[in-house]
Amino acid sequence: MNLNYRKSLFFVFFILTVLNVQFLAAQAENQFLAPQENKQPEVDTQKKYELFQWDFKFFGGLILSFKDESAIISYGITDSMKEAIMSYKNSSAAYKSYEKKKIAGNIMLWGGMAMICSVLFMPLYSERGINDAVFDNSTKIAAGLVCGGFVMEFIGALLSSSSQENLFNAVKLYNRHKLYD
């Protein structure tokens, strides 16, 4: 075998081993060093029925379940889920923050898509002929719109995906209120 191939193979296995050791150490820390945090409170069946539950499907993504309803997080949650989360002050504030970030992210995402699609309606040819199109102002404007559109889409995707953390917090706060009330 080639020496560089052996080195890269060793490096990959070394990184995987380090990551596995870190995972096992974190798992051991959660189980043995702080058992009071992992202890689940005793919950009757009625209270458990009123808690939010998370699920993940490979092609569906994150799914939030509440009572008899399920919602894919990418598409939003149902009105009854929203009403339940809004019933407590802390979870309501986290949910409002989630909505603001998600709306801003969607505006940026779709605005970037509109910038990219607007190039389709611009004349990308020069008045002197198609060979001079590279140096024409409309081509430079179109290139700027496409680049700006991609940047806006990237920022919008980051904002939209980071908004889910606020939804996680809202659901966590709601479940804590339900468990300890």
Secondary structure per residue as TSV (DSSP state, phi and psi in degrees):
chain	resnum	aa	ss	phi	psi
A	1	M	-	360.0	154.9
A	2	N	-	-70.7	143.1
A	3	L	H	-65.0	-40.7
A	4	N	H	-64.6	-36.6
A	5	Y	H	-64.8	-42.0
A	6	R	H	-64.0	-41.2
A	7	K	H	-63.7	-44.5
A	8	S	H	-67.6	-36.8
A	9	L	H	-65.4	-42.1
A	10	F	H	-61.9	-42.9
A	11	F	H	-61.9	-42.8
A	12	V	H	-62.8	-46.6
A	13	F	H	-65.7	-35.4
A	14	F	H	-63.4	-46.4
A	15	I	H	-62.6	-43.6
A	16	L	H	-62.8	-38.1
A	17	T	H	-65.9	-44.3
A	18	V	H	-61.9	-44.5
A	19	L	H	-64.0	-37.9
A	20	N	H	-66.8	-40.8
A	21	V	H	-63.9	-41.9
A	22	Q	H	-62.8	-41.0
A	23	F	H	-63.2	-45.2
A	24	L	H	-65.5	-37.1
A	25	A	H	-65.9	-41.7
A	26	A	H	-65.8	-38.3
A	27	Q	H	-65.8	-42.3
A	28	A	H	-65.6	-38.7
A	29	E	I	-63.1	-41.3
A	30	N	I	-67.3	-33.8
A	31	Q	I	-82.6	-41.5
A	32	F	I	-105.3	-33.5
A	33	L	I	-84.7	-26.6
A	34	A	-	-135.1	64.3
A	35	P	H	-68.4	-24.1
A	36	Q	H	-68.9	-27.0
A	37	E	H	-75.3	-31.4
A	38	N	H	-86.3	-9.6
A	39	K	-	-70.4	126.1
A	40	Q	-	-85.7	134.4
A	41	P	-	-71.0	152.9
A	42	E	-	-70.5	126.3
A	43	V	-	-127.1	131.8
A	44	D	-	-75.9	165.9
A	45	T	H	-66.1	-32.1
A	46	Q	H	-66.8	-43.4
A	47	K	H	-66.7	-38.2
A	48	K	H	-64.1	-32.5
A	49	Y	H	-67.3	-27.1
A	50	E	T	-93.4	10.7
A	51	L	S	-97.5	152.3
A	52	F	E	-79.6	146.0
A	53	Q	E	-132.7	141.3
A	54	W	E	-99.8	148.0
A	55	D	E	-145.2	159.4
A	56	F	E	-135.9	129.1
A	57	K	E	-116.3	141.2
A	58	F	T	-59.0	-46.0
A	59	F	T	-92.9	-14.0
A	60	G	T	-97.6	-23.5
A	61	G	E	86.1	-155.7
A	62	L	E	-74.6	134.9
A	63	I	E	-125.3	131.2
A	64	L	E	-107.7	127.8
A	65	S	E	-116.7	140.4
A	66	F	E	-147.4	120.7
A	67	K	T	53.6	-116.9
A	68	D	T	-102.2	12.4
A	69	E	E	-115.2	149.8
A	70	S	E	-133.0	147.5
A	71	A	E	-142.9	137.2
A	72	I	E	-80.7	125.1
A	73	I	G	-60.3	-32.8
A	74	S	G	-60.5	-28.5
A	75	Y	G	-101.8	1.6
A	76	G	-	100.7	176.7
A	77	I	-	-113.7	165.8
A	78	T	-	-76.8	166.9
A	79	D	H	-65.7	-37.8
A	80	S	H	-68.0	-34.2
A	81	M	H	-65.8	-42.4
A	82	K	H	-63.1	-43.3
A	83	E	H	-61.7	-40.3
A	84	A	H	-65.1	-44.0
A	85	I	H	-65.5	-38.2
A	86	M	T	-73.6	-6.1
A	87	S	T	-73.8	-17.0
A	88	Y	S	-116.9	145.4
A	89	K	H	-63.5	-48.5
A	90	N	H	-65.3	-45.9
A	91	S	H	-68.9	-30.1
A	92	S	H	-65.0	-42.9
A	93	A	H	-64.1	-41.6
A	94	A	H	-66.3	-37.2
A	95	Y	H	-68.5	-39.2
A	96	K	H	-63.5	-37.8
A	97	S	H	-64.5	-39.0
A	98	Y	H	-61.0	-45.4
A	99	E	H	-63.8	-42.3
A	100	K	H	-61.8	-46.2
A	101	K	H	-65.6	-39.8
A	102	K	H	-66.9	-41.6
A	103	I	H	-65.0	-44.7
A	104	A	H	-62.3	-41.3
A	105	G	H	-64.4	-41.6
A	106	N	H	-67.3	-37.5
A	107	I	H	-62.7	-44.8
A	108	M	H	-64.9	-42.4
A	109	L	H	-63.0	-50.7
A	110	W	H	-74.7	-28.3
A	111	G	H	-65.1	-41.1
A	112	G	H	-63.9	-39.5
A	113	M	H	-63.9	-39.3
A	114	A	H	-65.8	-38.1
A	115	M	H	-63.1	-42.5
A	116	I	H	-66.5	-42.9
A	117	C	H	-71.2	-24.2
A	118	S	H	-66.1	-21.2
A	119	V	G	-64.2	-28.1
A	120	L	G	-63.0	-25.2
A	121	F	G	-97.5	3.8
A	122	M	S	-95.4	140.2
A	123	P	-	-74.0	117.3
A	124	L	-	-98.0	18.1
A	125	Y	S	-116.4	156.7
A	126	S	B	-89.7	157.2
A	127	E	T	-68.7	-23.6
A	128	R	T	-86.0	-8.3
A	129	G	B	137.2	169.7
A	130	I	G	-72.3	-20.8
A	131	N	G	-72.8	-24.1
A	132	D	G	-93.8	11.1
A	133	A	G	-66.0	-27.0
A	134	V	G	-65.0	-32.7
A	135	F	G	-99.9	5.6
A	136	D	S	-78.7	149.6
A	137	N	H	-64.6	-36.7
A	138	S	H	-64.7	-31.4
A	139	T	H	-69.3	-39.2
A	140	K	H	-66.4	-40.0
A	141	I	H	-64.4	-42.4
A	142	A	H	-62.7	-41.4
A	143	A	H	-64.3	-39.1
A	144	G	H	-64.9	-40.7
A	145	L	H	-64.1	-41.9
A	146	V	H	-65.4	-46.3
A	147	C	H	-63.4	-45.4
A	148	G	H	-62.8	-36.8
A	149	G	H	-64.7	-41.5
A	150	F	H	-65.4	-39.4
A	151	V	H	-64.4	-44.2
A	152	M	H	-62.8	-40.9
A	153	E	H	-62.8	-41.7
A	154	F	H	-62.4	-46.5
A	155	I	H	-64.4	-41.4
A	156	G	H	-63.0	-40.1
A	157	A	H	-65.6	-38.7
A	158	L	H	-65.4	-43.2
A	159	L	H	-64.5	-44.4
A	160	S	H	-62.9	-43.4
A	161	S	H	-72.8	-31.2
A	162	S	H	-75.2	-17.0
A	163	S	H	-69.5	-22.3
A	164	Q	H	-65.1	-26.5
A	165	E	H	-61.3	-38.6
A	166	N	H	-67.6	-35.5
A	167	L	H	-67.1	-39.5
A	168	F	H	-58.8	-44.6
A	169	N	H	-64.0	-41.5
A	170	A	H	-62.3	-43.6
A	171	V	H	-67.3	-41.1
A	172	K	H	-61.7	-43.8
A	173	L	H	-65.8	-40.3
A	174	Y	H	-61.2	-47.6
A	175	N	H	-63.0	-38.5
A	176	R	H	-63.9	-42.4
A	177	H	H	-61.5	-42.7
A	178	K	H	-67.3	-37.7
A	179	L	H	-71.8	-39.6
A	180	Y	H	-102.4	6.7
A	181	D	-	-89.1	360.0
